[in-house]
Amino acid sequence: MPKIKSNPTGAPATHSQSSRKGKKAWRKNVDLGEVEEGLENLRAEERGVG
């Protein structure tokens, strides 16, 4: 439940909205280098073994 903040000037209270990161933003900030390296190693092994 969002917290309600009161304003010292007597203005009505407002709800503070929590940050909700979406899938697209998450994908942009993830380093896939290690995963890609592991997959490439598996592909190379499959090519060698057949």
C-alpha positions in Angstrom: 0.0 0.0 0.0 1.5 3.4 -0.9 2.4 5.8 1.8 0.4 9.1 2.1 2.5 12.2 2.4 1.1 15.3 4.0 2.2 18.7 2.8 3.2 21.3 5.5 1.4 24.0 3.5 -2.0 22.4 4.1 -2.4 21.0 0.6 -4.2 17.7 0.2 -2.2 14.5 0.8 -0.8 12.7 -2.2 0.1 9.1 -2.7 3.8 8.4 -3.5 4.1 5.9 -6.3 6.7 3.1 -5.9 9.1 2.4 -8.8 8.0 -0.4 -11.0 10.7 -1.4 -13.6 9.3 -3.2 -16.6 10.7 -6.2 -18.5 12.2 -3.9 -21.2 14.1 -1.8 -18.8 15.4 -4.9 -17.0 16.6 -6.4 -20.3 18.4 -3.3 -21.2 20.5 -3.3 -18.0 21.4 -7.0 -17.9 24.9 -8.3 -18.9 24.4 -11.4 -21.1 28.1 -11.9 -21.8 28.6 -14.8 -19.4 25.4 -16.5 -20.7 26.4 -16.0 -24.3 29.8 -17.4 -23.6 28.3 -20.6 -22.0 26.0 -21.1 -24.9 28.8 -20.7 -27.4 30.8 -23.3 -25.5 27.9 -25.7 -25.7 27.5 -25.1 -29.5 31.2 -25.7 -30.0 31.0 -29.0 -28.1 28.0 -30.1 -30.1 29.8 -29.3 -33.3 32.8 -31.4 -32.2 30.8 -34.4 -31.0 28.1 -34.3 -33.6 
